[in-house]
Amino acid sequence: MANPLEKRFAPDQIAEAESFIDTNPEAPLDPRIERLVNDLIGRIADKWTLLVLELLEEKGTLRFTRIAQQVEGISQKMLTQTLRQMERDGLLTRTVHPVVPPRVDYALTPLGDSLSAAFCGVWVWAERNLDAVEESRRRFDARD
């Protein structure tokens, strides 16, 4: 039976994530890397950025209106802010077409693709630990 993660990630991405998860680096982290990770986690953990990232990874280039339609519950203002921040971080490109009415397309950059692939490690971890997390939640909920 095929690995269910292979529907979402390439085998080499899964192998890289598993290898990273299985190692325990002992070298101290560069503080700049730690700041970047904390900054990006704060932004990516915001559900809108993660949803837009996953949508563009799955569907490819999309217009603003299609993104708004497919990201349920997002306001126009929040989508605009999210897309601008993702563009600022180099995760996507914004292409304005000189037509009437204006058309704007958004697509992930290679950097955005690589960030999306980095989430493969989270999926690998979730697959490995699903039973343990669910059991822990059941024990916790049973205490009340």
N, C-alpha and C positions, 0 to 999 in steps of 0.2 A: 504494500500500500504506500502511495506517495506521501511524503511529508506535507501536511496541510500548510506549512509556512511557505512552501515552494509556489503556492498560488500567488503569494504576495511578494516574495523575495527570490532572487536568483540563488542557486546553490552556493556560489562563492561568497555571497553576502552572508548567508547563514553560517557558513564555515568560519568566516572572519569574526562574526559576532560571537559564535561559540568559543572560538579561540581566545578572544578578549575576555569573555566572561570567566573562562577557566584559568586565566592567569591572575596573579596577584602582584602587580608591580610594586616594587619596594622603593623605587626612586621617588624623591619628593616632587610634587607637582609644581610646575612653573606657575607663579601667582597670576600671570596674565591669562594662562589657559583656564585657571580656576575662575577668574572673573568672567571670561567669555562664556564658560559653561553655565555659570550662575545666571548671567544675563540672558542667554539663549533659553535656558530651562524656564526662566520666568516668563519669557515671551511665548515659547512653544507650548508651555503648560497651559497658557491661555487657550481655551478650547477653540477659539475662532482661528488662530494661526494654524493649529494642528489640523483642523478640518479643511482649511483652504489648502494647506500643504498636501494632505492626502487626496483631496479632490483633483488638484492639478497633476499630481503624480499619476492618478488613475485615468483621467480624461484628456490630459495634454492641454494645449492652448485653449483658453476659454475667454469669452467676453465677460465684462463686469456683470451684465444682467444675468447671464447663465450661472455665474458663481453665486450671485445673490439668490437665485431660484433654488440652487442645489444645497446651499448651506442654510438649513432650516433655522429660522429664528433670528438670523443676523439682520441688524438694521443697516440701512445704507451708510450711515455715518460710521458705524463700527467696521463695516466691510472696507470702506475707504481708508480708515486708520490702519487696519490690519494690512491691507495691500501696500500702503505707503511704507510701513515699517519693514515689511518683508522685502520690498524693493530696496530700501536703505541698507538692509543687511546683506543684499546681494543674492537673495534667495529666489527672486523672480524678476522677470523683465516686463516692462509695461510698454506696449507699442500702440501709439496713437495713429490712426489712419485718417488722412485728410479728406474725409467725406462728410456729407450732410445727410442725416445727423451723424455726429462724431461716433466713431467706433474705436474702442480701446480693447486690446487683447492682452491677456496675462499668461505667462508661461514660466515654468520653473527653469532656473539656470542650472548648469552643472553643479553648482554649490548647493542649490535647493534640492536637486536630485540626491546628492550625497548625504544631505541631512535626513532626507526621507529614508534613505537606505540605512542610516545609522539607527533608526528606530527598530531595525530588524533585531537588534540586541534585546530590546524591551519585549518584543514578541517571543524571542527564544526563551527569555527569562519567564515570561508569563506561561508559556507552554510547559516548561519544566516545573513550575511551582503552582500551577492552578489548583491541584488537589490540596496542597498544604495551606494555601490562602483560604480556600473555601472551608476547610476543616477548622482553621483558626477562627474564621468569622462565625461558623456555627457554634463553636465553644463559647465565644464571646457573647453572642446573642442569647445563648441558653442561660447565662448567668443572671439575667434580669428576671 
